């Protein structure tokens, strides 16, 4: 998958594309449905597929106080997009100037100079242009004037509700990582570098890898069944997200115990994928009581994995 970080870098004269456009935060199952259709239509026409997305999130420009915490890092987003089979992604810089453009002006002043479309696939609830005032009907008029088809994809429902990035954020913040996974089509994941912590896990005979989290949003404090992706392998794990109240902690930490692993991970990049919630974070009277509970947590995580097979990366 080829990524353009500037529309000026898009090669001229490459011919028409089948494209989609949107923020695609999380690349959830609704997004995946649109992109499946985009990729299939491009292959049927023997032309490239393209997603036009935005950096930063438009609300960071037009209403910073309402800017959402993003579900993925940039790298995670691009990895998820590549899994859809897309050939090209344009990460278009969203500027105050773009924010003032109507839908028609956005095509005329920004896209028409560099891109030609054979078709455009979007969600039925697609909105664009100044104040998000234009919808799919406006896009159809723009397409008719420029000779490209417009196709709207129905919204996807999971657990009785429409899948959206907003709904997934709420599930993550509530610690309902199972619901988040169903809407994402994969586990919600945190990524970052393993850094040195206080070393309390090792003293409790449950060594942990402390993650310096790069994501903007974390699950609610608690203990989770997870899998780690580190050193080119996936491994069963359990993760504590919280403030370590037994030790009067004040900073949020993400500490992962890899169940069948011994070794040094300091400095390694790791992704932690959240599969299920075991319990809330708790304050214990003493480290011995905490160690007993952690042993029960590990048993719960092992039970979760008994009938599962962690697939290789």
N, C-alpha and C positions, 0 to 999 in steps of 0.2 A: 504494500500500500504506500502510495506516494503522498507526502504531506507538504502543502504549500502554506507558509506562514505569512505570506503577503500576496495579495492579488496581483501585484505587479510582477511576481515571479511565475505566474501561470503562463505556459508557453502559448504563443499566438498561433492560430492556424491549425489547431488540433482537431477541429471539427466539432460536431454537436455532441452533447453529453446528456445522459439521463441523471437527474440530480434530485436531491432533497435538501431542505434548508431548515435550520432550527438550532436551538441550544444543545439538545440531546444530553442533558446532564444525567448521568447514571447509565445511559444507553440501556434502558429497561426494556421489558418485553413489548411494550407498545412501540418504542423506537425501533426495536429489532424487526417488528412486523413491517413497518414502513420501509426499512432498509432492505429487507428480503425482497420486497416488491420492486424497489429501486434497482437492485442488482439483477434480478431476474429480467426486468424490462430492458436493461442495458445489454445484457447478454443476448436477448432475443433480437435486438436491433444491431448487434455487433458494434456497439459503441461503448466508451468508458462510462463507469458510474462515478458519481461525485456527491459528497456531502459538503454543504457550506454551513459551517458553524461559526461561533463568535468567541473572541477573546478581547477584553474580559466579558463576563456576563453582562448583557445590556442594562440590567438594573444597577450595576455598579457605576454606570455612567448617568443614567436618567434619574435614579432614586437610590443613592447609596445606602440610605437607612433601611431599605427593603431588600437589599441584595441578599440572596439566599446563600447558606453554606453549601458549597458544592459537594456532591456525593463522591466524586472521584478526583484524583490528581490528574494532571494533563496526560501523564504517561499511561495511567490506568484507562482513561477515556480512549486514547488512541489504540491501546491494545484491544479494548472491547470492540471498537469500530472495525479493526482489522479482521476480527473474528467473523464479521458479517459478510466478508467477501468484497467489500468496497475496494475500488481501485485507487481512488483519489479522495483526499480531504483538504478543503481550504479552510484554515483557521483565520477567518476575516477579523481584522482589528476593528472593534466597535468603538466609534468615536462620537463626540458630541455632534459633529457634522452629520454623521449617518443617522443619529437619533432624530434629527429634524426633518428627514426625508419622508415623503409619502411612499406608499408601496410602488407606485409608478416611477417616482423619482429615483428610488433605490435601484430599480432595474436600469433605468436610463442613464443615471450618473455613475453607478458603481459597477454593476454586473455586465451591462451591454458592451462595455469597452474591452472586456477580456474573455467573456464566455458566451457560447451559443448552446442553446438547449434543444434537445429533441423531445424531452418530456420532463415533467416535474412531479414528484410524488411527495405528498405531505399528509399530515393527519387531518381528519375532518374538522378539528378545532383549531387549525393553524391560524395564527394572527401575525401580522407584520406591518411595517411602516410606522410613522409617527403616532405615538400613543396607542400602538397596536390596533389602529383603526381599520385596517384592511384584513379581510378574511379570504377564504378559498374562492369566493365569487370574484373578488378583485383579481386574484391570481389567475383565474380562468380568463378574464378579460385581457390581462397582460399577455397571457399565453396565446390567445387568439390573434392578438395584434402582431406577435412575433413568430407565430408558426410553431409553437410547441404545445403538446398536450398536457393537461393537468389531471392528476388522479388523486382522490382523497381516500385515505385508509381509515376505516372505522376504529374507534378507540377499543382498547383491550381491557377486559374486566378480569380481576382476580379477587377472590374472597368476597364477591358481591359488590365490588366497587371498581370504578375506573382507575387504571394504573396511571400514576403521575409521579413526577420527581418530588412534588410537595408531599404527597402521601407517603412515599418511601422515606423521606427525611423524618417525618413524624414517627414512623415505625422504628427507625434507628434510634432516635432520641428517647423513645420509650423503652428501648431494649428488646423490642420484638423483632429480633433478627431473622426469625423464621419467616415472618410475613414479608420482611424486606427482601429476603432471598426469593420468595415466590414471585414478587413483582419485578425483581431485577433479572430473574432467570439464571441466577448464579449467586453465591454468597456475597453479602456485603463484606468489603475488605479494607483493611488499613495497611499502609505500606510505609517503609522508612528504614533507617539504619539501626542496627542493634548497638546500644550504648551501655556503658557501665551504670549500674544502679547501686543501691545501698548494700547489696549482697545478702539481704535477709532471707531470700528464697533458699539459698544454699544452706544457711544455718538451720532452716526448717526442714531440710532434706528434700526440698522441692525446688531445685534451681530454675531460674527463669531468665528469659531473654527480654530485656527492656527495650521497647521500641520507641525511637524518636519519631513520632508520628508526623507525616507530611500532609495528611488529609485535614480538611477543615471541620469535619464532623465526626464524632465518636459515638458509639453506643452508650446508653445510660450506664452508670456505674453498676457493676455486678460481675459475676463469674460466668463464663461462657464456654461451651464446647466449640473448639476451633480446629482449623488445620493450618499448619505453617507451610509456606513455600519459601524455602531457603536452601542454598547449596544445591540447586537443581533437583530438589526432591520435595514432595509433599509428605507431611507427617502429622499424625494425630496429636492434638494438643488441647490444652485448656488455657484460658486467658482471663486475667483479672483486669478490669477497667475500673479505676477508682482512685481514692485519695489515701488509702492505707490508714483508716481511722484507728486501728489498734496501735499504730505508732505515731498518732497525731499528725499525719501527713496533711499537707495543704495543697499540693500540686497533683493534678490528674496524671496518672501513669497508666501505661499499658504493658503488662507483664505476662509473658507467655511461657508456660511450662510445656516443653515438647516431651511427650510421654516416653518414647523409646529413643532417647538421644543423650549422648554424653560428648561433650566437646566445647570448644570456645567459638562463639559466634560474633564476638566483638568486631565491629566494623563491617559486618556483612549486611547486605540488603535483604530484608525479609518482608513478605506479605502475610498478614494474618487474616484468615477468612472465617467469618463468624457463622456458625451452623445452628446453634441453639443456646438458650439461656438456662443456666443451672440454678442460680439464686441471686438475690440482691446482695450488695456489699454490706458487710456487717462489722460491728466493732466487738472485739473479744476482750475478755478480762485480762488475758495474758497470752504470750506467744504459744504456750503449750495448747491452749484451747483452739487457737488459730490453726496450728499444725494438725490437730485432730480433724478439724473441718476441711482443711485442704486435702487430707487423705480421702475423706468422703467425696469431695468434689472430683478428685482424680478417678475414684471408682465409678462415679456417675459418667464421667467422660469416657472411660474405658468401655462401660456398658453401651454407650451410644455407638461406639465404633465396632462393637462385636460383630455385627452383621453387615458392616460396610467394608469396602475395599478402597483404600486411598489410591487413586490412579497416578501414575508417574506424570511429571510435567511434560 
